[in-house]
Amino acid sequence: RPAACWLTGQETSLKRLRGQQHQWQGIPVIATYHPAFLLRQEQYKGHCWQDLQQVIEYLDQTPGAGRS
């Protein structure tokens, strides 16, 4: 069971959790793949990159949370 399921309280696949923002104790979180999984399944690296771009977009839109 992915850690993202525990954080979001949802019993579903990581594939379904990806691509959307979730909340954990009021903190926004984005689900993505574990680095060890990406070493074994390189075809998912692009999906992980999309997830990271979503995080960057969120930070750019959040006052005080952007990149320095």
PQR file of N, CA, C, O and H, with PARSE charges and radii, in Angstrom:
ATOM      1  N   ARG A   1       0.850  -1.181   0.000 -0.4000 1.5000
ATOM      2  CA  ARG A   1       0.000   0.000   0.000 -0.0000 2.0000
ATOM      3  C   ARG A   1       0.892   1.239   0.000  0.5500 1.7000
ATOM      4  O   ARG A   1       1.747   1.376   0.875 -0.5500 1.4000
ATOM      5  N   PRO A   2       0.712   2.140  -0.960 -0.5600 1.5000
ATOM      6  CA  PRO A   2       1.555   3.340  -1.026  0.2800 2.0000
ATOM      7  C   PRO A   2       1.348   4.265   0.175  0.5500 1.7000
ATOM      8  O   PRO A   2       0.251   4.349   0.728 -0.5500 1.4000
ATOM      9  N   ALA A   3       2.408   4.948   0.564 -0.4000 1.5000
ATOM     10  CA  ALA A   3       2.324   5.914   1.663 -0.0000 2.0000
ATOM     11  C   ALA A   3       1.294   6.996   1.349  0.5500 1.7000
ATOM     12  O   ALA A   3       0.670   7.543   2.259 -0.5500 1.4000
ATOM     13  H   ALA A   3       3.299   4.880   0.115  0.4000 1.0000
ATOM     14  N   ALA A   4       1.115   7.303   0.073 -0.4000 1.5000
ATOM     15  CA  ALA A   4       0.139   8.323  -0.323 -0.0000 2.0000
ATOM     16  C   ALA A   4      -1.270   7.943   0.118  0.5500 1.7000
ATOM     17  O   ALA A   4      -2.083   8.820   0.410 -0.5500 1.4000
ATOM     18  H   ALA A   4       1.621   6.858  -0.666  0.4000 1.0000
ATOM     19  N   CYS A   5      -1.565   6.664   0.169 -0.4000 1.5000
ATOM     20  CA  CYS A   5      -2.887   6.222   0.638 -0.0000 2.0000
ATOM     21  C   CYS A   5      -3.062   6.566   2.109  0.5500 1.7000
ATOM     22  O   CYS A   5      -4.125   7.028   2.524 -0.5500 1.4000
ATOM     23  H   CYS A   5      -0.905   5.951  -0.067  0.4000 1.0000
ATOM     24  N   TRP A   6      -2.029   6.343   2.883 -0.4000 1.5000
ATOM     25  CA  TRP A   6      -2.087   6.673   4.312 -0.0000 2.0000
ATOM     26  C   TRP A   6      -2.234   8.187   4.500  0.5500 1.7000
ATOM     27  O   TRP A   6      -3.040   8.635   5.315 -0.5500 1.4000
ATOM     28  H   TRP A   6      -1.166   5.968   2.545  0.4000 1.0000
ATOM     29  N   LEU A   7      -1.462   8.968   3.753 -0.4000 1.5000
ATOM     30  CA  LEU A   7      -1.516  10.427   3.893 -0.0000 2.0000
ATOM     31  C   LEU A   7      -2.870  11.000   3.501  0.5500 1.7000
ATOM     32  O   LEU A   7      -3.370  11.921   4.148 -0.5500 1.4000
ATOM     33  H   LEU A   7      -0.807   8.604   3.091  0.4000 1.0000
ATOM     34  N   THR A   8      -3.459  10.461   2.451 -0.4000 1.5000
ATOM     35  CA  THR A   8      -4.725  11.010   1.955 -0.0000 2.0000
ATOM     36  C   THR A   8      -5.941  10.354   2.587  0.5500 1.7000
ATOM     37  O   THR A   8      -7.048  10.884   2.503 -0.5500 1.4000
ATOM     38  H   THR A   8      -3.053   9.713   1.925  0.4000 1.0000
ATOM     39  N   GLY A   9      -5.742   9.203   3.221 -0.4000 1.5000
ATOM     40  CA  GLY A   9      -6.868   8.477   3.798 -0.0000 2.0000
ATOM     41  C   GLY A   9      -7.719   7.778   2.755  0.5500 1.7000
ATOM     42  O   GLY A   9      -8.853   7.389   3.036 -0.5500 1.4000
ATOM     43  H   GLY A   9      -4.843   8.772   3.289  0.4000 1.0000
ATOM     44  N   GLN A  10      -7.181   7.615   1.548 -0.4000 1.5000
ATOM     45  CA  GLN A  10      -7.920   6.982   0.456 -0.0000 2.0000
ATOM     46  C   GLN A  10      -7.333   5.612   0.149  0.5500 1.7000
ATOM     47  O   GLN A  10      -6.116   5.457   0.042 -0.5500 1.4000
ATOM     48  H   GLN A  10      -6.260   7.931   1.319  0.4000 1.0000
ATOM     49  N   GLU A  11      -8.192   4.634   0.009 -0.4000 1.5000
ATOM     50  CA  GLU A  11      -7.769   3.281  -0.365 -0.0000 2.0000
ATOM     51  C   GLU A  11      -7.902   3.148  -1.878  0.5500 1.7000
ATOM     52  O   GLU A  11      -8.919   2.669  -2.378 -0.5500 1.4000
ATOM     53  H   GLU A  11      -9.180   4.759   0.096  0.4000 1.0000
ATOM     54  N   THR A  12      -6.884   3.568  -2.592 -0.4000 1.5000
ATOM     55  CA  THR A  12      -6.912   3.521  -4.047 -0.0000 2.0000
ATOM     56  C   THR A  12      -5.491   3.365  -4.561  0.5500 1.7000
ATOM     57  O   THR A  12      -4.545   3.311  -3.775 -0.5500 1.4000
ATOM     58  H   THR A  12      -6.058   3.957  -2.186  0.4000 1.0000
ATOM     59  N   SER A  13      -5.342   3.294  -5.849 -0.4000 1.5000
ATOM     60  CA  SER A  13      -4.014   3.127  -6.434 -0.0000 2.0000
ATOM     61  C   SER A  13      -3.297   4.472  -6.507  0.5500 1.7000
ATOM     62  O   SER A  13      -3.926   5.530  -6.526 -0.5500 1.4000
ATOM     63  H   SER A  13      -6.111   3.338  -6.487  0.4000 1.0000
ATOM     64  N   LEU A  14      -1.986   4.407  -6.547 -0.4000 1.5000
ATOM     65  CA  LEU A  14      -1.193   5.621  -6.698 -0.0000 2.0000
ATOM     66  C   LEU A  14      -1.509   6.290  -8.033  0.5500 1.7000
ATOM     67  O   LEU A  14      -1.496   7.517  -8.141 -0.5500 1.4000
ATOM     68  H   LEU A  14      -1.475   3.547  -6.531  0.4000 1.0000
ATOM     69  N   LYS A  15      -1.790   5.485  -9.035 -0.4000 1.5000
ATOM     70  CA  LYS A  15      -2.153   6.020 -10.349 -0.0000 2.0000
ATOM     71  C   LYS A  15      -3.356   6.962 -10.243  0.5500 1.7000
ATOM     72  O   LYS A  15      -3.402   7.989 -10.920 -0.5500 1.4000
ATOM     73  H   LYS A  15      -1.801   4.489  -8.947  0.4000 1.0000
ATOM     74  N   ARG A  16      -4.318   6.618  -9.402 -0.4000 1.5000
ATOM     75  CA  ARG A  16      -5.511   7.469  -9.232 -0.0000 2.0000
ATOM     76  C   ARG A  16      -5.237   8.692  -8.362  0.5500 1.7000
ATOM     77  O   ARG A  16      -5.915   9.712  -8.493 -0.5500 1.4000
ATOM     78  H   ARG A  16      -4.280   5.785  -8.851  0.4000 1.0000
ATOM     79  N   LEU A  17      -4.254   8.596  -7.481 -0.4000 1.5000
ATOM     80  CA  LEU A  17      -3.934   9.723  -6.600 -0.0000 2.0000
ATOM     81  C   LEU A  17      -3.091  10.780  -7.302  0.5500 1.7000
ATOM     82  O   LEU A  17      -3.127  11.954  -6.934 -0.5500 1.4000
ATOM     83  H   LEU A  17      -3.703   7.768  -7.375  0.4000 1.0000
ATOM     84  N   ARG A  18      -2.341  10.366  -8.301 -0.4000 1.5000
ATOM     85  CA  ARG A  18      -1.477  11.288  -9.031 -0.0000 2.0000
ATOM     86  C   ARG A  18      -2.304  12.339  -9.779  0.5500 1.7000
ATOM     87  O   ARG A  18      -3.475  12.125 -10.093 -0.5500 1.4000
ATOM     88  H   ARG A  18      -2.311   9.412  -8.600  0.4000 1.0000
ATOM     89  N   GLY A  19      -1.665  13.474 -10.055 -0.4000 1.5000
ATOM     90  CA  GLY A  19      -2.281  14.484 -10.899 -0.0000 2.0000
ATOM     91  C   GLY A  19      -3.240  15.419 -10.197  0.5500 1.7000
ATOM     92  O   GLY A  19      -3.855  16.271 -10.838 -0.5500 1.4000
ATOM     93  H   GLY A  19      -0.714  13.648  -9.800  0.4000 1.0000
ATOM     94  N   GLN A  20      -3.375  15.275  -8.905 -0.4000 1.5000
ATOM     95  CA  GLN A  20      -4.255  16.175  -8.159 -0.0000 2.0000
ATOM     96  C   GLN A  20      -3.642  16.476  -6.798  0.5500 1.7000
ATOM     97  O   GLN A  20      -2.849  15.703  -6.261 -0.5500 1.4000
ATOM     98  H   GLN A  20      -2.875  14.583  -8.385  0.4000 1.0000
ATOM     99  N   GLN A  21      -4.029  17.601  -6.272 -0.4000 1.5000
ATOM    100  CA  GLN A  21      -3.540  17.999  -4.959 -0.0000 2.0000
ATOM    101  C   GLN A  21      -4.430  17.399  -3.875  0.5500 1.7000
ATOM    102  O   GLN A  21      -5.654  17.363  -4.004 -0.5500 1.4000
ATOM    103  H   GLN A  21      -4.674  18.229  -6.708  0.4000 1.0000
ATOM    104  N   HIS A  22      -3.795  16.932  -2.813 -0.4000 1.5000
ATOM    105  CA  HIS A  22      -4.494  16.368  -1.667 -0.0000 2.0000
ATOM    106  C   HIS A  22      -4.099  17.163  -0.428  0.5500 1.7000
ATOM    107  O   HIS A  22      -3.199  18.001  -0.482 -0.5500 1.4000
ATOM    108  H   HIS A  22      -2.801  16.962  -2.708  0.4000 1.0000
ATOM    109  N   GLN A  23      -4.763  16.904   0.667 -0.4000 1.5000
ATOM    110  CA  GLN A  23      -4.446  17.574   1.930 -0.0000 2.0000
ATOM    111  C   GLN A  23      -4.056  16.543   2.977  0.5500 1.7000
ATOM    112  O   GLN A  23      -4.673  15.482   3.077 -0.5500 1.4000
ATOM    113  H   GLN A  23      -5.494  16.223   0.711  0.4000 1.0000
ATOM    114  N   TRP A  24      -3.035  16.857   3.751 -0.4000 1.5000
ATOM    115  CA  TRP A  24      -2.649  16.060   4.904 -0.0000 2.0000
ATOM    116  C   TRP A  24      -2.474  17.026   6.061  0.5500 1.7000
ATOM    117  O   TRP A  24      -1.530  17.815   6.079 -0.5500 1.4000
ATOM    118  H   TRP A  24      -2.533  17.719   3.670  0.4000 1.0000
ATOM    119  N   GLN A  25      -3.376  16.966   7.020 -0.4000 1.5000
ATOM    120  CA  GLN A  25      -3.376  17.855   8.183 -0.0000 2.0000
ATOM    121  C   GLN A  25      -3.263  19.323   7.751  0.5500 1.7000
ATOM    122  O   GLN A  25      -2.532  20.106   8.356 -0.5500 1.4000
ATOM    123  H   GLN A  25      -4.143  16.325   7.005  0.4000 1.0000
ATOM    124  N   GLY A  26      -4.001  19.676   6.693 -0.4000 1.5000
ATOM    125  CA  GLY A  26      -4.021  21.047   6.200 -0.0000 2.0000
ATOM    126  C   GLY A  26      -2.853  21.417   5.309  0.5500 1.7000
ATOM    127  O   GLY A  26      -2.753  22.562   4.868 -0.5500 1.4000
ATOM    128  H   GLY A  26      -4.595  19.039   6.202  0.4000 1.0000
ATOM    129  N   ILE A  27      -1.973  20.476   5.035 -0.4000 1.5000
ATOM    130  CA  ILE A  27      -0.800  20.729   4.192 -0.0000 2.0000
ATOM    131  C   ILE A  27      -1.061  20.127   2.814  0.5500 1.7000
ATOM    132  O   ILE A  27      -1.430  18.957   2.711 -0.5500 1.4000
ATOM    133  H   ILE A  27      -2.054  19.546   5.393  0.4000 1.0000
ATOM    134  N   PRO A  28      -0.872  20.919   1.751 -0.5600 1.5000
ATOM    135  CA  PRO A  28      -1.086  20.368   0.416  0.2800 2.0000
ATOM    136  C   PRO A  28       0.007  19.357   0.065  0.5500 1.7000
ATOM    137  O   PRO A  28       1.189  19.600   0.309 -0.5500 1.4000
ATOM    138  N   VAL A  29      -0.395  18.231  -0.506 -0.4000 1.5000
ATOM    139  CA  VAL A  29       0.553  17.197  -0.927 -0.0000 2.0000
ATOM    140  C   VAL A  29       0.219  16.724  -2.340  0.5500 1.7000
ATOM    141  O   VAL A  29      -0.936  16.742  -2.766 -0.5500 1.4000
ATOM    142  H   VAL A  29      -1.355  18.034  -0.704  0.4000 1.0000
ATOM    143  N   ILE A  30       1.250  16.305  -3.045 -0.4000 1.5000
ATOM    144  CA  ILE A  30       1.118  15.742  -4.383 -0.0000 2.0000
ATOM    145  C   ILE A  30       1.700  14.333  -4.336  0.5500 1.7000
ATOM    146  O   ILE A  30       2.839  14.150  -3.908 -0.5500 1.4000
ATOM    147  H   ILE A  30       2.189  16.290  -2.699  0.4000 1.0000
ATOM    148  N   ALA A  31       0.946  13.355  -4.763 -0.4000 1.5000
ATOM    149  CA  ALA A  31       1.416  11.966  -4.769 -0.0000 2.0000
ATOM    150  C   ALA A  31       2.259  11.709  -6.012  0.5500 1.7000
ATOM    151  O   ALA A  31       1.917  12.148  -7.110 -0.5500 1.4000
ATOM    152  H   ALA A  31       0.021  13.504  -5.111  0.4000 1.0000
ATOM    153  N   THR A  32       3.366  10.992  -5.827 -0.4000 1.5000
ATOM    154  CA  THR A  32       4.206  10.593  -6.955 -0.0000 2.0000
ATOM    155  C   THR A  32       4.901   9.281  -6.617  0.5500 1.7000
ATOM    156  O   THR A  32       4.698   8.715  -5.542 -0.5500 1.4000
ATOM    157  H   THR A  32       3.644  10.635  -4.935  0.4000 1.0000
ATOM    158  N   TYR A  33       5.707   8.812  -7.532 -0.4000 1.5000
ATOM    159  CA  TYR A  33       6.356   7.521  -7.379 -0.0000 2.0000
ATOM    160  C   TYR A  33       7.615   7.601  -6.519  0.5500 1.7000
ATOM    161  O   TYR A  33       8.287   8.632  -6.481 -0.5500 1.4000
ATOM    162  H   TYR A  33       5.872   9.272  -8.405  0.4000 1.0000
ATOM    163  N   HIS A  34       7.925   6.512  -5.835 -0.4000 1.5000
ATOM    164  CA  HIS A  34       9.133   6.397  -5.024 -0.0000 2.0000
ATOM    165  C   HIS A  34      10.347   6.318  -5.964  0.5500 1.7000
ATOM    166  O   HIS A  34      10.274   5.662  -7.003 -0.5500 1.4000
ATOM    167  H   HIS A  34       7.380   5.674  -5.866  0.4000 1.0000
ATOM    168  N   PRO A  35      11.458   6.976  -5.613 -0.5600 1.5000
ATOM    169  CA  PRO A  35      12.651   6.932  -6.476  0.2800 2.0000
ATOM    170  C   PRO A  35      13.131   5.505  -6.791  0.5500 1.7000
ATOM    171  O   PRO A  35      13.581   5.249  -7.908 -0.5500 1.4000
ATOM    172  N   ALA A  36      13.046   4.587  -5.841 -0.4000 1.5000
ATOM    173  CA  ALA A  36      13.475   3.208  -6.102 -0.0000 2.0000
ATOM    174  C   ALA A  36      12.602   2.557  -7.178  0.5500 1.7000
ATOM    175  O   ALA A  36      13.096   1.772  -7.987 -0.5500 1.4000
ATOM    176  H   ALA A  36      12.681   4.795  -4.933  0.4000 1.0000
ATOM    177  N   PHE A  37      11.313   2.880  -7.186 -0.4000 1.5000
ATOM    178  CA  PHE A  37      10.417   2.372  -8.224 -0.0000 2.0000
ATOM    179  C   PHE A  37      10.842   2.911  -9.584  0.5500 1.7000
ATOM    180  O   PHE A  37      10.829   2.182 -10.576 -0.5500 1.4000
ATOM    181  H   PHE A  37      10.912   3.517  -6.528  0.4000 1.0000
ATOM    182  N   LEU A  38      11.218   4.186  -9.631 -0.4000 1.5000
ATOM    183  CA  LEU A  38      11.617   4.798 -10.899 -0.0000 2.0000
ATOM    184  C   LEU A  38      12.904   4.193 -11.442  0.5500 1.7000
ATOM    185  O   LEU A  38      13.104   4.153 -12.656 -0.5500 1.4000
ATOM    186  H   LEU A  38      11.228   4.778  -8.826  0.4000 1.0000
ATOM    187  N   LEU A  39      13.780   3.723 -10.559 -0.4000 1.5000
ATOM    188  CA  LEU A  39      14.999   3.056 -11.020 -0.0000 2.0000
ATOM    189  C   LEU A  39      14.676   1.733 -11.714  0.5500 1.7000
ATOM    190  O   LEU A  39      15.385   1.324 -12.634 -0.5500 1.4000
ATOM    191  H   LEU A  39      13.618   3.756  -9.572  0.4000 1.0000
ATOM    192  N   ARG A  40      13.629   1.077 -11.284 -0.4000 1.5000
ATOM    193  CA  ARG A  40      13.231  -0.207 -11.874 -0.0000 2.0000
ATOM    194  C   ARG A  40      12.279  -0.040 -13.057  0.5500 1.7000
ATOM    195  O   ARG A  40      12.262  -0.866 -13.970 -0.5500 1.4000
ATOM    196  H   ARG A  40      13.053   1.410 -10.537  0.4000 1.0000
ATOM    197  N   GLN A  41      11.493   1.027 -13.036 -0.4000 1.5000
ATOM    198  CA  GLN A  41      10.458   1.252 -14.054 -0.0000 2.0000
ATOM    199  C   GLN A  41      10.656   2.636 -14.677  0.5500 1.7000
ATOM    200  O   GLN A  41       9.898   3.565 -14.402 -0.5500 1.4000
ATOM    201  H   GLN A  41      11.507   1.698 -12.294  0.4000 1.0000
ATOM    202  N   GLU A  42      11.670   2.757 -15.507 -0.4000 1.5000
ATOM    203  CA  GLU A  42      12.047   4.066 -16.044 -0.0000 2.0000
ATOM    204  C   GLU A  42      10.951   4.727 -16.872  0.5500 1.7000
ATOM    205  O   GLU A  42      10.962   5.946 -17.041 -0.5500 1.4000
ATOM    206  H   GLU A  42      12.286   2.002 -15.730  0.4000 1.0000
ATOM    207  N   GLN A  43      10.017   3.956 -17.383 -0.4000 1.5000
ATOM    208  CA  GLN A  43       8.961   4.544 -18.215 -0.0000 2.0000
ATOM    209  C   GLN A  43       8.054   5.484 -17.417  0.5500 1.7000
ATOM    210  O   GLN A  43       7.281   6.238 -18.008 -0.5500 1.4000
ATOM    211  H   GLN A  43      10.007   2.966 -17.245  0.4000 1.0000
ATOM    212  N   TYR A  44       8.138   5.450 -16.082 -0.4000 1.5000
ATOM    213  CA  TYR A  44       7.307   6.316 -15.249 -0.0000 2.0000
ATOM    214  C   TYR A  44       8.008   7.620 -14.848  0.5500 1.7000
ATOM    215  O   TYR A  44       7.426   8.445 -14.144 -0.5500 1.4000
ATOM    216  H   TYR A  44       8.766   4.837 -15.603  0.4000 1.0000
ATOM    217  N   LYS A  45       9.238   7.801 -15.290 -0.4000 1.5000
ATOM    218  CA  LYS A  45       9.971   9.023 -14.930 -0.0000 2.0000
ATOM    219  C   LYS A  45       9.266  10.275 -15.451  0.5500 1.7000
ATOM    220  O   LYS A  45       9.258  11.307 -14.780 -0.5500 1.4000
ATOM    221  H   LYS A  45       9.710   7.130 -15.862  0.4000 1.0000
ATOM    222  N   GLY A  46       8.682  10.189 -16.627 -0.4000 1.5000
ATOM    223  CA  GLY A  46       7.953  11.331 -17.178 -0.0000 2.0000
ATOM    224  C   GLY A  46       6.758  11.704 -16.320  0.5500 1.7000
ATOM    225  O   GLY A  46       6.442  12.883 -16.166 -0.5500 1.4000
ATOM    226  H   GLY A  46       8.689   9.351 -17.172  0.4000 1.0000
ATOM    227  N   HIS A  47       6.093  10.703 -15.761 -0.4000 1.5000
ATOM    228  CA  HIS A  47       4.954  10.958 -14.872 -0.0000 2.0000
ATOM    229  C   HIS A  47       5.429  11.683 -13.618  0.5500 1.7000
ATOM    230  O   HIS A  47       4.783  12.618 -13.146 -0.5500 1.4000
ATOM    231  H   HIS A  47       6.349   9.745 -15.886  0.4000 1.0000
ATOM    232  N   CYS A  48       6.559  11.241 -13.089 -0.4000 1.5000
ATOM    233  CA  CYS A  48       7.110  11.878 -11.894 -0.0000 2.0000
ATOM    234  C   CYS A  48       7.484  13.332 -12.201  0.5500 1.7000
ATOM    235  O   CYS A  48       7.258  14.224 -11.383 -0.5500 1.4000
ATOM    236  H   CYS A  48       7.083  10.481 -13.472  0.4000 1.0000
ATOM    237  N   TRP A  49       8.052  13.559 -13.379 -0.4000 1.5000
ATOM    238  CA  TRP A  49       8.410  14.919 -13.772 -0.0000 2.0000
ATOM    239  C   TRP A  49       7.156  15.797 -13.850  0.5500 1.7000
ATOM    240  O   TRP A  49       7.197  16.958 -13.444 -0.5500 1.4000
ATOM    241  H   TRP A  49       8.235  12.835 -14.043  0.4000 1.0000
ATOM    242  N   GLN A  50       6.067  15.273 -14.354 -0.4000 1.5000
ATOM    243  CA  GLN A  50       4.809  16.020 -14.394 -0.0000 2.0000
ATOM    244  C   GLN A  50       4.350  16.374 -12.980  0.5500 1.7000
ATOM    245  O   GLN A  50       3.866  17.480 -12.740 -0.5500 1.4000
ATOM    246  H   GLN A  50       6.034  14.330 -14.684  0.4000 1.0000
ATOM    247  N   ASP A  51       4.502  15.442 -12.055 -0.4000 1.5000
ATOM    248  CA  ASP A  51       4.124  15.694 -10.662 -0.0000 2.0000
ATOM    249  C   ASP A  51       4.969  16.818 -10.072  0.5500 1.7000
ATOM    250  O   ASP A  51       4.445  17.700  -9.392 -0.5500 1.4000
ATOM    251  H   ASP A  51       4.896  14.543 -12.251  0.4000 1.0000
ATOM    252  N   LEU A  52       6.275  16.786 -10.331 -0.4000 1.5000
ATOM    253  CA  LEU A  52       7.167  17.827  -9.808 -0.0000 2.0000
ATOM    254  C   LEU A  52       6.852  19.187 -10.430  0.5500 1.7000
ATOM    255  O   LEU A  52       6.935  20.209  -9.749 -0.5500 1.4000
ATOM    256  H   LEU A  52       6.700  16.069 -10.884  0.4000 1.0000
ATOM    257  N   GLN A  53       6.498  19.210 -11.698 -0.4000 1.5000
ATOM    258  CA  GLN A  53       6.101  20.466 -12.338 -0.0000 2.0000
ATOM    259  C   GLN A  53       4.834  21.024 -11.692  0.5500 1.7000
ATOM    260  O   GLN A  53       4.683  22.240 -11.568 -0.5500 1.4000
ATOM    261  H   GLN A  53       6.431  18.380 -12.251  0.4000 1.0000
ATOM    262  N   GLN A  54       3.939  20.153 -11.288 -0.4000 1.5000
ATOM    263  CA  GLN A  54       2.719  20.585 -10.600 -0.0000 2.0000
ATOM    264  C   GLN A  54       3.070  21.227  -9.257  0.5500 1.7000
ATOM    265  O   GLN A  54       2.464  22.227  -8.871 -0.5500 1.4000
ATOM    266  H   GLN A  54       4.061  19.165 -11.389  0.4000 1.0000
ATOM    267  N   VAL A  55       4.035  20.665  -8.553 -0.4000 1.5000
ATOM    268  CA  VAL A  55       4.491  21.248  -7.287 -0.0000 2.0000
ATOM    269  C   VAL A  55       5.089  22.630  -7.533  0.5500 1.7000
ATOM    270  O   VAL A  55       4.790  23.573  -6.801 -0.5500 1.4000
ATOM    271  H   VAL A  55       4.528  19.853  -8.866  0.4000 1.0000
ATOM    272  N   ILE A  56       5.925  22.756  -8.551 -0.4000 1.5000
ATOM    273  CA  ILE A  56       6.544  24.043  -8.875 -0.0000 2.0000
ATOM    274  C   ILE A  56       5.477  25.074  -9.217  0.5500 1.7000
ATOM    275  O   ILE A  56       5.555  26.218  -8.768 -0.5500 1.4000
ATOM    276  H   ILE A  56       6.168  21.990  -9.146  0.4000 1.0000
ATOM    277  N   GLU A  57       4.486  24.682 -10.004 -0.4000 1.5000
ATOM    278  CA  GLU A  57       3.391  25.591 -10.365 -0.0000 2.0000
ATOM    279  C   GLU A  57       2.647  26.062  -9.116  0.5500 1.7000
ATOM    280  O   GLU A  57       2.323  27.243  -8.989 -0.5500 1.4000
ATOM    281  H   GLU A  57       4.422  23.753 -10.368  0.4000 1.0000
ATOM    282  N   TYR A  58       2.379  25.140  -8.200 -0.4000 1.5000
ATOM    283  CA  TYR A  58       1.692  25.499  -6.957 -0.0000 2.0000
ATOM    284  C   TYR A  58       2.529  26.492  -6.147  0.5500 1.7000
ATOM    285  O   TYR A  58       2.004  27.485  -5.643 -0.5500 1.4000
ATOM    286  H   TYR A  58       2.642  24.181  -8.303  0.4000 1.0000
ATOM    287  N   LEU A  59       3.820  26.223  -6.026 -0.4000 1.5000
ATOM    288  CA  LEU A  59       4.690  27.115  -5.255 -0.0000 2.0000
ATOM    289  C   LEU A  59       4.774  28.498  -5.886  0.5500 1.7000
ATOM    290  O   LEU A  59       4.814  29.505  -5.178 -0.5500 1.4000
ATOM    291  H   LEU A  59       4.246  25.417  -6.436  0.4000 1.0000
ATOM    292  N   ASP A  60       4.801  28.551  -7.208 -0.4000 1.5000
ATOM    293  CA  ASP A  60       4.851  29.843  -7.896 -0.0000 2.0000
ATOM    294  C   ASP A  60       3.582  30.663  -7.674  0.5500 1.7000
ATOM    295  O   ASP A  60       3.624  31.891  -7.741 -0.5500 1.4000
ATOM    296  H   ASP A  60       4.768  27.734  -7.784  0.4000 1.0000
ATOM    297  N   GLN A  61       2.450  29.999  -7.408 -0.4000 1.5000
ATOM    298  CA  GLN A  61       1.175  30.687  -7.215 -0.0000 2.0000
ATOM    299  C   GLN A  61       0.874  30.989  -5.752  0.5500 1.7000
ATOM    300  O   GLN A  61      -0.106  31.671  -5.452 -0.5500 1.4000
ATOM    301  H   GLN A  61       2.416  29.001  -7.353  0.4000 1.0000
ATOM    302  N   THR A  62       1.702  30.489  -4.839 -0.4000 1.5000
ATOM    303  CA  THR A  62       1.455  30.639  -3.412 -0.0000 2.0000
ATOM    304  C   THR A  62       2.367  31.707  -2.834  0.5500 1.7000
ATOM    305  O   THR A  62       3.584  31.522  -2.808 -0.5500 1.4000
ATOM    306  H   THR A  62       2.498  29.935  -5.082  0.4000 1.0000
ATOM    307  N   PRO A  63       1.804  32.835  -2.364 -0.5600 1.5000
ATOM    308  CA  PRO A  63       2.637  33.890  -1.775  0.2800 2.0000
ATOM    309  C   PRO A  63       3.449  33.357  -0.600  0.5500 1.7000
ATOM    310  O   PRO A  63       2.918  32.678   0.279 -0.5500 1.4000
ATOM    311  N   GLY A  64       4.728  33.671  -0.595 -0.4000 1.5000
ATOM    312  CA  GLY A  64       5.593  33.261   0.503 -0.0000 2.0000
ATOM    313  C   GLY A  64       6.091  31.838   0.411  0.5500 1.7000
ATOM    314  O   GLY A  64       6.877  31.412   1.257 -0.5500 1.4000
ATOM    315  H   GLY A  64       5.159  34.223  -1.309  0.4000 1.0000
ATOM    316  N   ALA A  65       5.653  31.080  -0.599 -0.4000 1.5000
ATOM    317  CA  ALA A  65       6.082  29.689  -0.716 -0.0000 2.0000
ATOM    318  C   ALA A  65       6.910  29.454  -1.972  0.5500 1.7000
ATOM    319  O   ALA A  65       7.313  28.324  -2.244 -0.5500 1.4000
ATOM    320  H   ALA A  65       5.014  31.427  -1.286  0.4000 1.0000
ATOM    321  N   GLY A  66       7.165  30.502  -2.735 -0.4000 1.5000
ATOM    322  CA  GLY A  66       7.882  30.354  -3.996 -0.0000 2.0000
ATOM    323  C   GLY A  66       9.353  30.070  -3.816  0.5500 1.7000
ATOM    324  O   GLY A  66       9.878  30.036  -2.703 -0.5500 1.4000
ATOM    325  H   GLY A  66       6.837  31.420  -2.514  0.4000 1.0000
ATOM    326  N   ARG A  67       9.994  29.870  -4.934 -0.4000 1.5000
ATOM    327  CA  ARG A  67      11.433  29.596  -4.920 -0.0000 2.0000
ATOM    328  C   ARG A  67      12.194  30.876  -4.626  0.5500 1.7000
ATOM    329  O   ARG A  67      11.793  31.956  -5.060 -0.5500 1.4000
ATOM    330  H   ARG A  67       9.568  29.897  -5.838  0.4000 1.0000
ATOM    331  N   SER A  68      13.278  30.760  -3.901 -0.4000 1.5000
ATOM    332  CA  SER A  68      14.107  31.931  -3.554 -0.0000 2.0000
ATOM    333  C   SER A  68      15.224  32.102  -4.537  0.5500 1.7000
ATOM    334  O   SER A  68      16.022  33.030  -4.409 -0.5500 1.4000
ATOM    335  H   SER A  68      13.604  29.882  -3.548  0.4000 1.0000
TER
END
